[in-house]
Structures are given as structure tokens and as C-alpha cells.
Amino acid sequence: MSGFHFTTALKNLLGDLPYAPELYWSLRQRGRPVTAKFDLSRLAAALPSWRAQALAARQSYTPPLATPHSPLPTPHSQPGLKHILLFATQRYWLEHITLLALTLAGQGHQVTLAYLPYAEWAKPLNPFDARRQSAYLQSVLQQAGDLLTVLPLLTAPQSALPPALQTAIEGVALRDTQYTLQVEEVSLQSELYQLRLARNTQAAGALLHWLTARAALPQLAIIPNGTILEFGAVYQTARFCGLPVVTYEFGEQRQRLWLAQNAEVMRQDTTSLWLERRDQALDPEQTAQIRQLFAARQRASLWENFARRWQGVPSEGGQKVRAALRLDARPLVLLATNVIGDSLTLGRQVFSDSMTEWLQRTVLYFARRPDVQLVVRIHPGELVTKGPSVADVVRRALPEVPEHIHLILPDAPINTYDLVEIADLGLVYTTTVGMEMAMSGVPVIVVGATHYRAKGFTLDPADWQDYFNLLEQALSDPSAYRPTPAQVDCAWNYAYRFFFEYPHPYPWHLLHFWQDVEEWPLNRLFSPEGLAQFGPTLQLLSGEPPLSTSHSPLPTSHGGLL
């Protein structure tokens, strides 16, 4: 047996022995990370200061703790204080959620922080190393043991999953596999799917046992993402047990987060927000703000606190792109794609089996329509992903692409908004370009379950027959399907709400976490200035008030945004 295989076999054996990995770590590596990919030294260095600041804040909310290491008190009778369960895995999420946990503890909540010690979600980790990493993380978190109850799920007892929960966990594993490989068609026999299923099942079983063994459930769980990986497994388990859940994620804006109550945040459900705002016209300042953002997207420039460029090249005008692509006077249909396997496309089908199936059936339809020009704008995001391209999907359906179908590759020096300018009809799955087509007065057919579908300014087929009938009708007279001026105004109104009111103020973005912490340490967050700016979001994260009554316009000035 080679040295590598012997070491692996030994670790697998020792990983099942009680206390062996933990004892090894304590004697040989105490205080040090097991691997550079799971190095929490920065968190370990920051925790004493965070704890002290949270403890000082807590003393202003609740009676002082008796001793630095006294047992964690139960929630007090003050309104809104709860026992809150938080969960994370992966180094960066663990750093982020630990600070959130201490923030909530500083407000007086009783906080339990559950964790899994994985650095990588797609690579196996033998039990010996996993338990060593769990021991390492637990030792780091114990620095705040008087404010946090630490729950290592890796070594917790497990319960068998009821059939309904098992089915939900299998769905999470499927999404994990699709997301990792960035394909929609995957094998349930693959090693990756089996790995994801095993990890998700373990996480769900451990949490299910912990929840059902308690005399009283926590009053709330807070989980990042809530859709994929162990985050999705923990979300499904919490909801199965009837536990209220808040999920949160980050978009492209600094000092903003998305959150959802009792829902997966990546679904971007704007229903309640739109019900409140759809009849409220934008004022001149709001109109100017959304128009400035839209102009920045067209120019391929950064704007205010948005940290991403949406195009690689600035707009040059529709006629220039028409000449560059040799487009003629035939009706022009713009199909704007998503990245295959993106988290905002998985599970978003309305009537197709997947985005891939919709793409293939659509290009086959247009292959028989030489009276129409189809431009397939492939998402520039493919430049930074590793999955197959939409171009491959199209070429599998059409090995010989006819002259009236144009594939615009991700690196093509063409601005999507120039294509919108000359389009007679738009087709989208979930990309935000569909909303922007409607804002530009272009009729757009939306086939995926995206946040702006059925908001009053898009064409929304419910099945394949409806889809192809709508295509036939719209292509026979595109001008008859153009959104009315009222619908265009509705699209602009919705876009403002989505970009400026759907995200909530929050000091620490995941991607700029340590930089943001320097700007907004806990003591500043707990100051009158910090609570005025971020206090309402902290209330939402703690489950109060209901999200449907919590939307308020964000500041329109630059103050605090950059």
C-alpha cells in the first residue's frame, strides 16, 4: 500500500474513534489551523474585541452578566428578544455570521451558533481531518462562549430523515451538483451528487435531532442563502420543524443585503414590496436616481455603491451594432441568456424542464423562421465561469447555425443595450435585461420564474402552447405588443423599487467583509448613528417586523453609499 493510501486509510479509521482527532489536534496543533483553506486566525484575532464590544452593548440592553463566563441567560421579557439559531459553513461565511451572532447577542438575544467545518463543498474530506477542523473552529468560537452557545453539527447525534424532508434534501443535492458543474443535466450516480447528498443529509439529520430533542424550539433561525449546500439543507430542516427562518444574501451593492422571511432569499420575492409600492409614482429625485443607474449600466461604468460593471464596452448606438452584425430590415428578436447553472436560474422553470430545454426548443423554432432575425446575446458572465457555454447548447440543437441566427459570444465587444435599442421583441429566462427591455419600450416574453415576471409590464406564457402562440402573434405584428406608456412607467417604477428598496442597509458585505468591519466596528454599529442607519435591518434579521410592512426608501444622496 502506498504512503498516500495508508495515510488515508488510517485517517478514515481514526476519524471514527471517539476523541482521537480532537486529541491529536489538541496535542499537536492546538491553536493552529489544519489547512490554509480553513485558516481562521483573522477571526480568532478579532473575536476578543468583538466580544468586548458586544458585551458592552448587551449591558445597555439587559442587566450585566454576573461573570465573564456565566451561563447564557434565557431571553428576557423585553419585547422582541428571542432565542436565535444561526448556521454557517465555509470560512468566509463563518467569519461573517459570527459577527452577526455577536451583534444579536449584543442586543440581548440568546444566540446559538451552529456550524460545519468545511472549507470546500465539492471535495471529500476524511472524518479525521473534518473533526480536527471542527475542534479548531470550536476553540476559536469559545472565545465568545459567554455570549454564544456553540453547536458543532459534525459530531452531533443524528436523526433519520422523514420521507418529505429526505426528498427536499435530495433536491438541494441536485441543485448543488448543477451549481458546481454549471450544467442542468447531471447524474444522480455521480460522485459529486453522492458527496453533496451525504453532507446535506448529515447536516439535516444533526439539526433535526437537536431541534426535536429540545423542550422548546428556538424562536428563529438565520441562515445565509438557504438554497444550496448545507445552507439549503439546514433551511429545509428548520422549515420542516416549523421554525421561522430568515435567509440573507448579498448582491452587487456595498452596505446592502437581500433578506427574506420564511423563504429562500435567492428567489428574490418582491411581491409584498410591489403590492405596497406599485401605485406610488416615483418622485423627480427617485426618477433621476434610477435613470442615472440605467445610464451607468449602458455606459459600462460603476455607479455609487454598485461594485460591478454590467457591460464590457460602452454603448455605441443601435445603428452601429446593426451594421457590425450585418442585420437587415427583418424583425429582430433579442434572446438574452443567463449563465447555465447560475443560482438565479436553477429551479426557476415555469413550464420548461430547464433553461437548456427552453433555449434548444426556441432556436429550433427560429431556425424555421428565416423571415425573422434572432440574436442570442450570451451572458458576459460566462467569461469567469467554468461550465459549458450557451453557445454549446445552441450548436447542439443547430450544428449548422443559419444566417439569420446570430450568436454574440461573451467576449464580443458589443454592448447589450445597443441590441435592446434595435430589438422588436425580447426573450429572457430570468436575466434582468428583460426588465430593462420593458423599461426601453421593447415587448419581452419572460419564461422563467424571475422576480419581475407578472409585475404588469412583461408577457408571461404559462405553458409551451401559450409560449409558441405568443411568439407567433408577437412576430406577426411586434408593434401591437409593445408595452404601453403606462407599462413602461410601471417598469421604471419597479426597477427603482428592486434596486433601491429591495436591498436593506447593512454594514458588512461578504466580499469586502474585513474592510467593512474596519469602517463599521461593532461599537460604531451600536452607536446612535449606526442604529439609525442599520437598526431597522437588524430588526428584520431578528424576524421583526414582518417584511411586508418594513420597506422604506433608501437614501438618495451619496452619503454612506460609497
NUBA-394823 format. One line per field, with one value per residue (C-alpha): x, y, z; residue in one letter. Coordinates in steps of 0.05 Angstrom, whole numbers, plus 5000, padded with zeros to 4 digits. Each point is the difference from the previous one (the first is absolute). Layout:
BEGIN
u: X, ... .
v: Y, ... .
w: Z, ... .
residuo: a, ... .
// end
This chain:
BEGIN
u: 5000, 5027, 5013, 4942, 4950, 5026, 4992, 4930, 4980, 5030, 4963, 4935, 5011, 5020, 4944, 4950, 5034, 4971, 5043, 5059, 5000, 4986, 5055, 5049, 4984, 5004, 5068, 5033, 4966, 4964, 4982, 5022, 4958, 5000, 5004, 5013, 4932, 4968, 5044, 4958, 5058, 4970, 4934, 5037, 5038, 4937, 4955, 5025, 4985, 4933, 4980, 5019, 4960, 4939, 5003, 5002, 4939, 4964, 5008, 4961, 4943, 4999, 5025, 5076, 5024, 5022, 5069, 5037, 4984, 4932, 4947, 4964, 4934, 4934, 4965, 4975, 4928, 5018, 4961, 5035, 5055, 5005, 5041, 5030, 5036, 5052, 5036, 5060, 5055, 5058, 5052, 4973, 4929, 5023, 5037, 4940, 4947, 5042, 4998, 4926, 4990, 5038, 4960, 4936, 5029, 5019, 4927, 4981, 4979, 5019, 5042, 5020, 5051, 4999, 5055, 5032, 5076, 5006, 5046, 4978, 4931, 5019, 5060, 4995, 5031, 5017, 4968, 5067, 5016, 4927, 4998, 5067, 4973, 4938, 5042, 5041, 4939, 4967, 5063, 4997, 4926, 5006, 5034, 4929, 4970, 4966, 4959, 4993, 4980, 5042, 4968, 5048, 4953, 5055, 5004, 4927, 4953, 4957, 4927, 4975, 4965, 4925, 4983, 4977, 5063, 5044, 4968, 5015, 5072, 5008, 4975, 5054, 5054, 4976, 5005, 5069, 5024, 4970, 5029, 5069, 5005, 4959, 4958, 4926, 5004, 5039, 5006, 4971, 5053, 5058, 5051, 4984, 4925, 5013, 5048, 4951, 4943, 5041, 5021, 4931, 4969, 5049, 4987, 4925, 5001, 5043, 4957, 4936, 5025, 5020, 4934, 4955, 5039, 4988, 4943, 4989, 5022, 5039, 4954, 5040, 5054, 5045, 5034, 5041, 4973, 4953, 4999, 5064, 5051, 4992, 4966, 4942, 4999, 4996, 4946, 4958, 5007, 4982, 4938, 4981, 5001, 4957, 5056, 4996, 5060, 5034, 5047, 5047, 5049, 5039, 4994, 5043, 4990, 5045, 4967, 4937, 4972, 4941, 4958, 4938, 4956, 4977, 5024, 5063, 5031, 5028, 4928, 5000, 4926, 4981, 4925, 4986, 5045, 4965, 4931, 5018, 5035, 4970, 4948, 5051, 5029, 5074, 5017, 5050, 5058, 4984, 4991, 5067, 5034, 4974, 5015, 5071, 5010, 4971, 5046, 5060, 4981, 4998, 5067, 5034, 5021, 4996, 4948, 4993, 5004, 4991, 5065, 4991, 5001, 4944, 5032, 5070, 4995, 4959, 4940, 5015, 4928, 4953, 5016, 5074, 4987, 4949, 5054, 5053, 4955, 4974, 4928, 4947, 4928, 4969, 4969, 5054, 4992, 5050, 5009, 5041, 5026, 5020, 5062, 4982, 4998, 4997, 4965, 4949, 4979, 4999, 4931, 4969, 4964, 4926, 4982, 5066, 5041, 5059, 5030, 5039, 4936, 4969, 5062, 5002, 4926, 5002, 5059, 4969, 4937, 5038, 5041, 4934, 4986, 5049, 4953, 5024, 5070, 5018, 5059, 5022, 5039, 5040, 5011, 5069, 5002, 5021, 5069, 5011, 4963, 5024, 4936, 4978, 4980, 4931, 5034, 5012, 4926, 4980, 5049, 4976, 4931, 5024, 5066, 4996, 4976, 4960, 5018, 4940, 5021, 5059, 5039, 5032, 5055, 5015, 5064, 4970, 5012, 4925, 4958, 4935, 4963, 5015, 4965, 4941, 4995, 4988, 4960, 4928, 4989, 5038, 5005, 5028, 5003, 5017, 5052, 4988, 5008, 4927, 4978, 5044, 4971, 4931, 5029, 5024, 4932, 5017, 4948, 5032, 4978, 5023, 5002, 5035, 4976, 5038, 4983, 4971, 4955, 4926, 5012, 4959, 5050, 5021, 4969, 4996, 4980, 4977, 5016, 5034, 4937, 4990, 5073, 5001, 4932, 5026, 5062, 4959, 4955, 5055, 5042, 4941, 4993, 5054, 4975, 4933, 5035, 5044, 4988, 4955, 5028, 4967, 5034, 5067, 4990, 4981, 5066, 5040, 4962, 5013, 5074, 5008, 4967, 5043, 5067, 4989, 4947, 5006, 5072, 5004, 5056, 5052, 5071, 5039, 5000, 5026, 5049, 5030, 4990, 5065, 5003, 4928, 5014, 5055, 4950, 4943, 5026, 4947, 5004, 4985, 4943, 4970, 5008, 4940, 5028, 5007, 4932, 4966, 5031, 4999, 4952, 4939, 5038, 5022, 4927, 4982, 5057, 4971, 4932, 4966, 4961, 4970, 5036, 4936, 4996, 5073, 5018, 5023, 5037, 5076, 5038, 5008, 5063, 5070, 5009, 5019, 4995, 5071 .
v: 5000, 5068, 5053, 5042, 4943, 4977, 5071, 5005, 4932, 5018, 5067, 4965, 4951, 5052, 5046, 4951, 4993, 5043, 5061, 4976, 5057, 5052, 4974, 4999, 5072, 5022, 4967, 5013, 5061, 5037, 5070, 4989, 4986, 4932, 5028, 5068, 4997, 4998, 5051, 5039, 5038, 5067, 4982, 4975, 5066, 5042, 4962, 5029, 5071, 4980, 4965, 5059, 5048, 4953, 4991, 5075, 5008, 4942, 5034, 5059, 4954, 4950, 4994, 4990, 4928, 4976, 4976, 4998, 4926, 4996, 4955, 5032, 5029, 4983, 5055, 5055, 5024, 5061, 5002, 4968, 4962, 4928, 4937, 5003, 4943, 5019, 4953, 5005, 4960, 5022, 5047, 5066, 4986, 4978, 5065, 5040, 4964, 5000, 5076, 4999, 4951, 5046, 5060, 4964, 4978, 5073, 5018, 4951, 4940, 4929, 4974, 4930, 4996, 4933, 4984, 4949, 5004, 4994, 5042, 4971, 4975, 4957, 4961, 4942, 5009, 4940, 4996, 5009, 5067, 5023, 4988, 5034, 5061, 4998, 5000, 5058, 5041, 4984, 5024, 5066, 5012, 4982, 5068, 5028, 4942, 5045, 5032, 4942, 4928, 4961, 4940, 4957, 4961, 4954, 4961, 5008, 4940, 4991, 4981, 4963, 5047, 4993, 4987, 5071, 5030, 4948, 5020, 5073, 4984, 4961, 5062, 5041, 4950, 5003, 5076, 4995, 4955, 5044, 5062, 4970, 4972, 5058, 4952, 4982, 4927, 4960, 4928, 4980, 4945, 5048, 5006, 5074, 4989, 4944, 5044, 5058, 4953, 4970, 5067, 5030, 4939, 5002, 5074, 4990, 4939, 5035, 5062, 4959, 4961, 5063, 5035, 4941, 4984, 5070, 5017, 5064, 5019, 5064, 5055, 5014, 4973, 5045, 4966, 5029, 4984, 4943, 4969, 4961, 4958, 4988, 5069, 4970, 4937, 5039, 5046, 4941, 4967, 5062, 5012, 4926, 5009, 5063, 5046, 5072, 5014, 5061, 4990, 5052, 5010, 5055, 5032, 5050, 5059, 5015, 5011, 4965, 4930, 4961, 4964, 4958, 4976, 4927, 4996, 4988, 5068, 4981, 4995, 5076, 5002, 5073, 4987, 5037, 5058, 5008, 4996, 5059, 5042, 4986, 5055, 5051, 5041, 5016, 5071, 5040, 4982, 4925, 5005, 5033, 4948, 4939, 5035, 5014, 4927, 4977, 5047, 4973, 4929, 5022, 5036, 4939, 5044, 4994, 5041, 5018, 4938, 4950, 4960, 4967, 5022, 4970, 5006, 4992, 5058, 5064, 5012, 5022, 5004, 4951, 5017, 4986, 4931, 4987, 5015, 4959, 4938, 5012, 5001, 5018, 5025, 4934, 5000, 4991, 4956, 5007, 4939, 5019, 4940, 4983, 4962, 4926, 4974, 5069, 5001, 5049, 4950, 4933, 4978, 5060, 4962, 5018, 4950, 4976, 4946, 5048, 5062, 4954, 4968, 5069, 5023, 4939, 5001, 5074, 5000, 4940, 5042, 5059, 4955, 4991, 5075, 5032, 5059, 5020, 5015, 4969, 5029, 4956, 5044, 4953, 5026, 5032, 4965, 4937, 5031, 4985, 4933, 4930, 4968, 4989, 5060, 5015, 4999, 4926, 4990, 5036, 4962, 4933, 5018, 5033, 4970, 5048, 5068, 5034, 5070, 5033, 4975, 5038, 4976, 5057, 4968, 5023, 5036, 5035, 5076, 5013, 5036, 4964, 5066, 5016, 4935, 5020, 5065, 4965, 4939, 4990, 4945, 4973, 4929, 4986, 4947, 5039, 5052, 5071, 5021, 4980, 5053, 5051, 4983, 5018, 5064, 5015, 4987, 4931, 4945, 4943, 4928, 4972, 4924, 4991, 5014, 5065, 5054, 5048, 4950, 5016, 5069, 5034, 5016, 4932, 4945, 4938, 4934, 4944, 4939, 4980, 5010, 5069, 5016, 4982, 5031, 5064, 4998, 4992, 5058, 5046, 4986, 5013, 5071, 5018, 5072, 4975, 4967, 5059, 5020, 5060, 5064, 4981, 4932, 5032, 5046, 4939, 4966, 5061, 5003, 4926, 5007, 5055, 4958, 4940, 5036, 5050, 4973, 4924, 5001, 5019, 5042, 4955, 5018, 4937, 4972, 4929, 5019, 5059, 4974, 5019, 5067, 5014, 4979, 5052, 5053, 4974, 4967, 4974, 5060, 5046, 4956, 5005, 5075, 5045, 5012, 4926, 4980, 5056, 4973, 4925, 4989, 4986, 4945, 4968, 4998, 4965, 4951, 4983, 4987, 5066, 5035, 4959, 5015, 5022, 5062, 5017, 5031, 5071, 5040, 4998, 5065, 5032, 5039, 4972, 5003, 4933, 4965, 5000 .
w: 5000, 4981, 5053, 4975, 5003, 5068, 5028, 4972, 5029, 5067, 5002, 4982, 5057, 5051, 4979, 5028, 5068, 5056, 5015, 4958, 4949, 5053, 5045, 4943, 4982, 5073, 5011, 4933, 4970, 5055, 4978, 4929, 4938, 4969, 4929, 4969, 4967, 5069, 5034, 5051, 5031, 4980, 5033, 5062, 5005, 4992, 5048, 5066, 4976, 4969, 5065, 5042, 4956, 4998, 5075, 5011, 4955, 5034, 5067, 4974, 4977, 5057, 5072, 5002, 4998, 5067, 4978, 4934, 4993, 5033, 4966, 4942, 5025, 4969, 4960, 5046, 5001, 4958, 4935, 4941, 5037, 4976, 4999, 4930, 4965, 4947, 4953, 4954, 4966, 4955, 5030, 4972, 5021, 5069, 5009, 4978, 5040, 5064, 4999, 4987, 5057, 5047, 4976, 5018, 5067, 5012, 4991, 5054, 4959, 5021, 4943, 4979, 4944, 4963, 4951, 4954, 4990, 4924, 4958, 4933, 4981, 4939, 5028, 5049, 5069, 5042, 5069, 5036, 4968, 5003, 5075, 5009, 4963, 5042, 5064, 4974, 4983, 5067, 5036, 4962, 5014, 5073, 5010, 4998, 5039, 5050, 4944, 4952, 5008, 4950, 4965, 4958, 4955, 4973, 5065, 5023, 5002, 4938, 4989, 4939, 4951, 4988, 4927, 4985, 5029, 4965, 4933, 5014, 5018, 4935, 4963, 5034, 4980, 4928, 5000, 5031, 4945, 4945, 5033, 5008, 4929, 4970, 4960, 5008, 4979, 5053, 5021, 5068, 5000, 4995, 5056, 5008, 5008, 5051, 5038, 5003, 5019, 5057, 5028, 4995, 5032, 5057, 5012, 4998, 5045, 5052, 5002, 5000, 5061, 5037, 4986, 5017, 5064, 5029, 5047, 4961, 4930, 4987, 4978, 4937, 4954, 4957, 4941, 4943, 4931, 5020, 4931, 4987, 5039, 5074, 5004, 4959, 5042, 5065, 4971, 4978, 5069, 5038, 4958, 5006, 5076, 4995, 5020, 4973, 4956, 4972, 4941, 4974, 4942, 4967, 4931, 4965, 5047, 5059, 5068, 4976, 5008, 4974, 5052, 5002, 5057, 4995, 4928, 4960, 4989, 4932, 4975, 5006, 5016, 4993, 5004, 5066, 4981, 4933, 5030, 5045, 4947, 4932, 5006, 5025, 4943, 5004, 5021, 4959, 5044, 4997, 4924, 4992, 5043, 4961, 4934, 5022, 5019, 4934, 4962, 5039, 4980, 4928, 5004, 5033, 5059, 5075, 5037, 5073, 5045, 4943, 4995, 4932, 4928, 4960, 4931, 4973, 4951, 5001, 4956, 4929, 4974, 4967, 4929, 5009, 5028, 4945, 4949, 5037, 5002, 4929, 5024, 4950, 5002, 5022, 5070, 5053, 5061, 5057, 5044, 5061, 5038, 5070, 5020, 5001, 5071, 5032, 5067, 4972, 4946, 5035, 5017, 4965, 4945, 4989, 4945, 4971, 5034, 5002, 4968, 4954, 4973, 4989, 4962, 4955, 4983, 4987, 4951, 4963, 4993, 4972, 4953, 4963, 4999, 4950, 4996, 5070, 5027, 5067, 5040, 5058, 5048, 5044, 5070, 5011, 5067, 4962, 4996, 5074, 5006, 4984, 4974, 4929, 4959, 4974, 4932, 5010, 5016, 4937, 4956, 5028, 4977, 4935, 4976, 4942, 5025, 4944, 4976, 5033, 5070, 5031, 5061, 5038, 5042, 5071, 4980, 4939, 5003, 4995, 5052, 5015, 5006, 4927, 4982, 5044, 4961, 4934, 5025, 4981, 5052, 5060, 5027, 5069, 5054, 5063, 4981, 5022, 4927, 4991, 5049, 4965, 4933, 5027, 5028, 4929, 4970, 4970, 5009, 5038, 5011, 5068, 5006, 5067, 5071, 5008, 5050, 4948, 4965, 5003, 5029, 4945, 4945, 4971, 4958, 5043, 4966, 5045, 4956, 4935, 4958, 5030, 4987, 4927, 4987, 5031, 4957, 4937, 5018, 5022, 4938, 4954, 5028, 5052, 5007, 5025, 5059, 5020, 5072, 5008, 5030, 5066, 4998, 4985, 5060, 5041, 4979, 5022, 5066, 5013, 4982, 5050, 5054, 4983, 4999, 5055, 5048, 4996, 5027, 5073, 5032, 5033, 5019, 4982, 4929, 4993, 4945, 5037, 5070, 5035, 4966, 5020, 5072, 5005, 4978, 5042, 5064, 5048, 5046, 4942, 4978, 5070, 5001, 4986, 4930, 4986, 5028, 4961, 4935, 5012, 5058, 4957, 4962, 5066, 5019, 4935, 5010, 5068, 4969, 5017, 4973, 4943, 4936, 4965, 5045, 5003, 4933, 5002, 4947, 5005, 5001, 4932, 5018, 4995, 5075, 5028, 4933, 4974 .
residuo: m, s, g, f, h, f, t, t, a, l, k, n, l, l, g, d, l, p, y, a, p, e, l, y, w, s, l, r, q, r, g, r, p, v, t, a, k, f, d, l, s, r, l, a, a, a, l, p, s, w, r, a, q, a, l, a, a, r, q, s, y, t, p, p, l, a, t, p, h, s, p, l, p, t, p, h, s, q, p, g, l, k, h, i, l, l, f, a, t, q, r, y, w, l, e, h, i, t, l, l, a, l, t, l, a, g, q, g, h, q, v, t, l, a, y, l, p, y, a, e, w, a, k, p, l, n, p, f, d, a, r, r, q, s, a, y, l, q, s, v, l, q, q, a, g, d, l, l, t, v, l, p, l, l, t, a, p, q, s, a, l, p, p, a, l, q, t, a, i, e, g, v, a, l, r, d, t, q, y, t, l, q, v, e, e, v, s, l, q, s, e, l, y, q, l, r, l, a, r, n, t, q, a, a, g, a, l, l, h, w, l, t, a, r, a, a, l, p, q, l, a, i, i, p, n, g, t, i, l, e, f, g, a, v, y, q, t, a, r, f, c, g, l, p, v, v, t, y, e, f, g, e, q, r, q, r, l, w, l, a, q, n, a, e, v, m, r, q, d, t, t, s, l, w, l, e, r, r, d, q, a, l, d, p, e, q, t, a, q, i, r, q, l, f, a, a, r, q, r, a, s, l, w, e, n, f, a, r, r, w, q, g, v, p, s, e, g, g, q, k, v, r, a, a, l, r, l, d, a, r, p, l, v, l, l, a, t, n, v, i, g, d, s, l, t, l, g, r, q, v, f, s, d, s, m, t, e, w, l, q, r, t, v, l, y, f, a, r, r, p, d, v, q, l, v, v, r, i, h, p, g, e, l, v, t, k, g, p, s, v, a, d, v, v, r, r, a, l, p, e, v, p, e, h, i, h, l, i, l, p, d, a, p, i, n, t, y, d, l, v, e, i, a, d, l, g, l, v, y, t, t, t, v, g, m, e, m, a, m, s, g, v, p, v, i, v, v, g, a, t, h, y, r, a, k, g, f, t, l, d, p, a, d, w, q, d, y, f, n, l, l, e, q, a, l, s, d, p, s, a, y, r, p, t, p, a, q, v, d, c, a, w, n, y, a, y, r, f, f, f, e, y, p, h, p, y, p, w, h, l, l, h, f, w, q, d, v, e, e, w, p, l, n, r, l, f, s, p, e, g, l, a, q, f, g, p, t, l, q, l, l, s, g, e, p, p, l, s, t, s, h, s, p, l, p, t, s, h, g, g, l, l .
// end
